[in-house]
Amino acid sequence: MTLAQFSSVIMDMDGVIWRGDTFLPGALEWFDWLRNHQVPFVLATNNSSKTPQDYVSKLTKMEVSGIEPWQIITSGTTTADTLKRRYAPGTPIHVLGGDGLRAVVTDAGFVVADDAMVVVVGLDPQLTYQKLKTATLLLRRGADYIASNVDRTLPTLEGLTPGAGSIVAALSAASDREPEIMGKPYPAMYETALSRLGTQARETLMIGDRLDTDIAGAYALGMQTVLVLSGVATRDDVNTSRLQPTVVFEDLAGLVQSLGHR
Ligand SMILES: [Mg+2]
């Protein structure tokens, strides 16, 4: 398969453009390609622990300038957009999550509170039994239940550590409830991205390193997909997967090379 024309791009960050604080091969060339061809793009991550401004600052420090906060979509900002559509400003929201998630909920005009009829869950590196208990009791009283994402693990230098999905699993077990999920592969984040880009799914390209999230969600909405093997998915994963991306490259350098003639 080869890629057809596309008029905008959504791309994941970890495992696609960088790992930790190091750009992966082709990342800078890819940003240049997008600029030279005036293709609008957004960066979309399931990680809710950092704010869009944090990512803009990190990119600027790494010498990629000109990225604006609207171009950064996290499962946290998607959660905030959903909250804004549903609840009046000032509504109390209970957050079981990190500082980034708390910040986007507050910035969206809500009041983070212990007692609330909406519970928002993300990765909380300071998780305690008491926090699980508080959220459980709210859910058992019928509070709305929204999860920023359900990635069970988080790749770190030490290995795979518990992700937001592991905390959601504990809370779901304790409350006998299932959350509405904002992150990839569920549609909310892609829909936010498409509305910011102003393009339709079929003319939009999704680039990711995970088949089960990045690629699965984009495929379901009818986007063209690029899987890069510079992150989580391996060639073996592709060979044994029923879900096939439109194209597969080792990294973004391969993508830039394939598009070079356009
Ligand atoms: Mg990734």
Residues whose N, C-alpha, C, O or C-beta is under 5 A from the ligand:
A	BS01	MG	D12 M13 D14 G15 D209 G231
